[in-house]
């Protein structure tokens, strides 16, 4: 129901720390040679990174727009706490 910006998720230091660690671990699995062997990964080219960032970023933007335009679109019939 709430956008990332309304929740203030970018002010949460622990969340930002966790996201940073997850990104660093993912990059390590992709680019560190012994982790590449262990996980069966190969380095990504810049065009593949572009596709991944574009896909993830577009989903983020679409969902944030949906929350702004239709905030209760998918809440019909869902459990809600008593106020």
Secondary structure by P-SEA (a helix, b strand, c coil): ccccccccccccaaaaaaaaaaaaaaaaaaccaaaaaaaccccccaaaaaaaaaaaaaaaaaaaaaaaacccccccccccccc
